[in-house]
Amino acid sequence: MNSVRTADGWLMSRACEYKVRWAEYFEQPYVADPPSGELPLADVQPLTAVPPIDKAMPSLDEIKKAIVRLKSGRVVGICDIPAELIKAGGKAMIRGLHAVIEAIWQSGIIPPDWTDGLATPVWKGKGNQCDCSNYWSITVLSEPNKVLAHILLMRIQDHLLMFQRNNQLDSRSRGLAYH
């Protein structure tokens, strides 16, 4: 990709310009005006998970299962650690990740590398390649972050499935199920 159009339709061709344009374009969906009035929360009752969601420290076994679920051969995230390295690390890697996740669990603070992603434009295969709207945004996350995310998903999956609408039930065939 050698050039990209601005929001006004002008063509940019310098690398520094189109990096700024892509950043601007990818941020657009996340910019919203605050609510204009108070939200009616008086009648809203919080949901109670039955049975309760496990809040205990993740076990070594949970971390091992989450590591197995990492997909190999993918682009690495901002931390530059490939899934293959985590998988090849064996027991030492499991213990190391367990120590990091334990610290995160106790402090409630997630490392900045785990919260940042690399947004990459992927052309949809149709339309003008200079128009940002003809691209999907793929965000590449760090692999250690995915281990934590898999653990959280495994713990809340049954609760999520209880509250799914009927038209969402086929998502289990697309990878939500962790049995």
N, C-alpha and C positions, 0 to 999 in steps of 0.2 A: 504494500500500500504506500504510494508516494504522495498522496494528497487527500485532504478531507475538507468538507464544506463547514463553514461557520454556521451558527444559528441563523444568520442573516442570508446565507446562501453563497457567500464569497468563498473562493477556493484558497486553501492554505497549502503550502508545499514544503515549508521548513519544518524539520523534525521537532524543534522546540515548540513551534506553534501548534502542530497537531497533537502533541502530547497534552498540552493544555486544553485543547478542544475535547479530547477524549475524556479527560478528567471532568470537565464541565458537563459533558453529555451523560457520563455514568452517575454523576451526583444528582441530576435532575429528579429522578424518581423519589429521592429521599428528602427533597425540600418540600415542605408543606406549611401552609399557614396554620397558626394555632387555632383551636376551636373558638368559634365566635361567642359562645355562651357556655354556661355551666352544663356539664353532662348530668343527666338525671340518674344519680346513683343510689337514691334513697331506697328503691325497691330491689336493688341488686343484692343477691345473696351469694357469698363465695361458695365455690364447689368444694366438697370434701372428698378426697381420694379414698375409696374403699376397695381394697385394703390400702393403708397409707403407703405413699411412695418411700422407698428406702433412702434414708438420708445418711446412712453410715458411710464411713470412709471406704472408697473403692478397694476391693481386695486384689491381690496379685492375680487371681484367677480371672477376674473381670478385665483386668488390663491385658492379660494374655489373649482372651477372647476378642477384645477390641483390636489388638494388633493383627490377629489373623484376618480380620475383616478389611484391613487396609488394602487398597488396590495397587498392585505393582505396575510399573511402566507408565506412570503418570508424570506430568510436569510437577516439579517441586515448588513449594510455596516460598514465602518470604524468608523462612529460616534456613532454606537450602538443605533440608534433610529429606532424602527420598524414603519412600515406604520400604524399599528393599533393605536399606541400612537398618531401619527399626526392626524389621522381621529377622534379619540375619544376626541381630545383637543377642539373641537368646535370653537366658536367665538374667544376665547382667543388665541388658536393656530393659527388661521387665522391671527389675528392682530399681533401676535408675528412674524410669518413667513413674514408677509407683511413688518414689520419694518426691518427685516434682509435683505430681498430682495431689499427693498428700498435703504438701505445702500450700497448693492452690486451694484445696478443700478447706483447710484450717483458716487461711487468711482471707479467702474470698476474692483474692486479687489474681487475675489472669495475666500472664506475661504479655507485653505489647506485641511481640511477634506472633502470638496466638490469636490476637484479635484483629490483626491486619491481614488483608488479602491482596493478591495481585489481580486487578481487573484486566481482562484481555478481550478485545473485540474479535468476534468470529462472524465472518460474512455469512448471511443466510442463504447465499447462492442465487439470489435474484435481486434485481434493482441495481441502481448506480452504486458502485463501490466507493464513491466519494461521499455518499450520504450516510451519516451515522445511524440513521433510523433503519438502515438495511443490515444492521449487525445485532447479534445477541451479545450480551455481556457474560463472560464466564469468569467467576472469581475463584482463584486458586488459593486454597487455605493451607496452613502448615500441617504437616502430618502428625506431630505430637498433639495439636489441637483436635484433630480428628479422632484420636484415641479417646480423649476426654468426651468428645461429642458422642461417640459410639456408646460409651458407658452410660451417659445420661439418657440417650435414646433407649437403650435396653431396659433401663429402670422405669421409664414412663410410657413405654410402648403399649402395654396393656390398657393403661388409662386413656391414651389417645384413641385407641381402637374403640373403646366404649362410647366415645363422643363423636365418632365419625358419622357423617351423613351417608345414606345408602349409596349415593353415586361416588363416594370416595372409597368404598370397600375394596375395589379392585386394585388399590395402590399396594396392597400386600404382595401382589404378583410383580410389582416394580421395585421391591427392595425394602419395604418398611418392616417386614417380619424378621425377627431375630430369634427364632427358636432352634 
